Amino acid sequence: MIEPHGGRLVDRTLRGLERERALAEAQRLPVLVVDEDEANEVQNLARGVFSPLEGFMGSAEVQSVVARGALPDGTVWTIPILLGVGEAEAPQPGTDVALARQGADGPLAILHVTEVFQFDRDEAAAAVFGTTDRAHPGVARLQGRKALFVAGQVDLLTDDRGPHARYNLFPRETRELFAERGWRTVVAFQTRNVPHAGHEDLQKTVLGLHDGLLIQPLVGRKKAGDFRDEAIVAAYEVLIRDYFNPDRVRLNVLPTEMRYAGPQEAILHAIMRQNYGCTHIIIGRDHAGVNRPDGTPYYGEEEAIDIFDAVPDLGIRPVVIRGDFWFCRRCARVASDRTCPHGAEDRISFSGTRIRRMVVEGTAPPPEIMRPEVFSVIRSFPQPFVE
């Protein structure tokens, strides 16, 4: 089994008598309310998704990540994990606070506060997103966060797995599953989209080379126009049920927000999947990318692929997918500019814009583009897109 990132799988979920004592203590502590995305990050920290991190980053960690893409001890890390706080609610360093999920009953976790700080958000945006343009959704999210940030370890008080509980195994549990199935090599497939035929072909190709496949949709904050979490999960349910060998694939969500940080996020996605026990991750063209308002991309087409050459000491390895893909009528299969000599007249595009338009209009795509069962389940949602 591949080692977790940094060599140790973090587990700060309290159980049994320790949890009961902490719950009683939490009732006496000041309460800091966190939004849904921050609550997900609390759980990810405690459950080992962000190993070796044990809590929200402090100023030294943020500065190190921004300056050199690594934690102070040299461990590769590309995007700060942050908890925002307003000036009026900022706790004192050296104190504990109870974290409560917005709109939920009872405490989520206890935060052991070590620091309350600020940092240069423009500098961080330029390093993480490659731009300070507030039209970029990741930059807008960073600049729109509360005035201060609070650092400290977290102790999780709940085992809540959210709305997709059956597909939300934690890193410790996916590692146990892979071991039980005898999977020595496991490929992660990161997605924020519903599956089309190109995705399916790619997933089945890697299954011909490796023991298992972890299809892991990201569930959490996304930009307007992206598919909703429930539509993505339902689409993959039907695709796996009808067209995959269930002994070789596992659907498992990753509850965290999209940052749209392109190459830097590709590295973070790889780190998280290493913690889940994956040995490889599929990295394709424009991974975690996003376009400007004028339609031009913020990142180069293969920038997210090339960054892995500059970060050679990750345990997990990329499965690199270069080039543009389509269905070729003459080849009678999924093809690319690397494999197919035929012209545009023989190509059926996997354009996301085209697929979204078909969903809106109710026009079923040809089976060369999407399985009819997948399209049907997407259309069953009154609003399958983030607004």
C-alpha angles and dihedrals in degrees: 000000000000115000118250117256108283091017100274133078108222119224116179097156109126119223141182119351092353089058093047091053092047092049090054090049092049090059089064097046130092111264126234113192115218128195124241095269093049090047089055090052091051089055093044091052093050096043096051100252088125097039128190088033115090097182147355115314125260129215096274092051093046092049091048093050092047094046101042111002093250142091117257091267091055098258109146113256127153111182127046117242104218144182115203123210134181120243093246094051099040111132124221119258111256094036133101126233133187114239115215126190112239110262095007130112121242133012121305099197147335118252118207100210117220102161145004112204151147132225139189103279095190091054091048093047092051092051098043103033101023090235144059092212108132090209085075106093093221093051091046090052092049095046092046096055123109123287098260139030128222126209132201148105119287131219111201117220102186138057093207111150099189131227094322095049097147089057097042106090113162123234093263089053098046089050089053090048093051090049092049091051092046093239107163094172119038125182120208121214112201115201143166093177140073113261123266128184093271091058091048093049091050093047092050092046092058090046087062088060104035139042101245146004127221109200103197119181114197109238117194140062114000134166124267112280096032117117117268119252095246093052092050094048093046092048092053092045091061095040093052092042094054105028112025135072100247091210091065104042137056127192110212128160126227109214104211137103127264111249096186088218096144112205095011091052091047088062092047090049089053093049092051092049091049087057089053087056101260118146095197139026128201110239115186140174114311094359109194089356131149137191132241119245088266090057098253117127124251091217137044116260095252100024091109089053096046094052090071089067088059093048102050099156099072114118093220117070128217122241097214119216111188129184137026121299136212140149111268115210093202094046088042090217146069108295142172142203086269096055109025129069097188127111134247092272089069097046129098108196126226089212111166090210090055093048092050090050091051090051091052093046095041091236108147113230118233113269088249086069105035138359110256090230090056093049091048094054092047090051090051089074114085089216114017094171133077109250 
